[in-house]
Amino acid sequence: MTFGDRVIGALKLDENAFEDAERDPTSIGQAVGVIVLGAVSTGIGWIAYTGFSGIISGAVSALIGSLISSLLIWLVGTKMMPGPNTQADFPQTFRTVGFASAPNLFGFITIIPFLGWLLWVVIVLWQIAATVVAVKAVLDYADIGKAIIVVVICWVIGMAVSVMLMSLVGLRMMMTG
């Protein structure tokens, strides 16, 4: 598949596109491209709130977040909940989950007044669905249910860590302020 085929396949939630990214070690740059371009697009949509610096920080944050998410998915999926055919390594997981960021390529449409927030919710839900399909593909699960559970577990872990980090930053600010 070409890069465009993979992106369109990911947007259509086509498991074959995710499987193709998993199999192709050279697609890691493409996955990074999807993540960064999606973040830039979303930054354009939110430019009124974040300014131009938000585009850069959003791209960096998206890349770091994708690395962490992929690591969590890989650990939970291969160590805690492997299926009988699960043999994924971290780079395969990162490539596959990276393409699940494809719905963010439409993030620029969130700039539309009054509808932006609703369009953002649609994009987020679309990305969650793409992530579930990507997880099913990379972990070679027979059914989607196990992939949903992995995504939910990773989301809960991610939220808990985020809250802890924000609490630490807030505490540090209070102590120095």
N, C-alpha and C positions, 0 to 999 in steps of 0.2 A: 504494500500500500504506500501511497505517497503521503506526505505530510498533510495535504489538504483532505485526502481520503480519511485519514485518521481523525482529523478535527471534525469533519462532517459526521463521521461515524460516532464519535464521542457525543456530539450534539444530538444525534438521533438515538442515543443510548444503545448503540449497536455493540454487543459484546465482542464481536469479531474485531472491531477497531482496537479495543483494549487488549485483546489477545495478541494482536499484531504488534502493538507497542511493547508488550511484555517480551515477546520473542526477539525483538530487534534491539540489540545493545546500542546501536548507533542512534536510536530515537531519543536518547536522554537529552540531547540538545533541543530537540523538538518539544519535549515535555517542558523543559525550562522556558522555552519560548512561549508556549501556551500559558504557563503560569504568569510570566512577566507581562506579556501583552494583555492578558485578562485583567491584571492588576492596574496597568496603565489605563485601559479602557474604563474600568470602574473609577479610577482616580479622576478621569475626565468628567464622568457623570457626577462626581461629588466635589468638583472643583470649587463650587461656590462655598462649600463648607471647609475644605482642607487647603485650598490654594494649590499653587504649583508644587510646593514642597510635599504636599500630600500624595502626589503622583509618585515621586521618588520613594518616599518612605513606605507607601503602599506596596510598591513593587518589591522592595527589600523584605518587608513584613510577609508578603505573600509567599516569597521563596523560602524564607525561614519557616513559616507556618506549614508549607507543603513538605519540607524536609521532616519536620517534627511529626506531622500527621502520618506521613508514610512510614516513619519509624514505629510509631504506635500501632498502625495497622499491621505492619510486618510482625511486630512482637506478639500482639494479641492473636493475629491470624495464624501464625506459624508455631508459636510456643504454647498458647493457651487453648486455641480452638482449631487445630489443624484438621482438615478433612483427609480422607484416605489418599487423595491425589495431590495434596498440598506440598509443593516443593519450591516455593518462591524464595528468592533472596532479596536483600534490600534494594539493589538497583532496579530489579524488575518491578518491585512494588512502587518505587518512586516514579519510574517511567509511566506505569499504568495509571496510578493515581494522579499524576501530573496532567494527563489528558482529561481527567474529570473536571479540571478547571475551565474547560472550553466554554461553558455557558457564560463565564465572566467576560468573554470577548464582546458580549452585548452590554456590558456595564455602562457604556457611554449613554445608553438610552435613559438612564436614571436621572439625567439632567432635566428631563421634561417636568415642568412645574406641575404640581399637584398629583401627578401620576408616578413620579420618580420613586417614591417609597414603595408603592405597590409593585412596580416593575422590578425593583430590587428584591422584594420578597419572592417573586416568581423566579428570578435568576438564582437566588439562594436555594430554593426548593429543587430547581432543575439540577444545580450542582450537587446537591445531596443525592438525588436519584442517580446521577452519573457516577458519583463515588461508590454507591452501592453496587452498581453494575461493574465498575472497575475492580472492586474488592472481590466480587464473585469470580471475575475472570482471572485475576492474578493468583488467587488462592485456590483456584480450581474446585470451587464448591459446586455440588450437584444442584443445590437449590438456593434461592435468593434469601431465604429466611436467615441463614447463618451469616450471610454478608450484612444484612440489616443489623443483626446483633453485634457484629464486630464494629460497625460504624457507630452504633449507639454507645458501646463501651468506650471507644476511643474518644467520642465527643464528650462523654462524662469526665474522663480522665483529663482531657484538654481543658475543659471548663474549670475543673478543680485546681489544676496547676495555674491557670490564668488568674483565678481568684486569689490564690496564695501569693503569686508574684505581685499582683496589684496591692494586696494587703501589705506586703513587705515594702514596696515602694512608698505607699502612703504612710506607713509607720516611720520610715527613714525621713520622709519629708517633714513629718511632725516633730521629729527629734532634732532636725537641723533648722527648722523654721522658726 
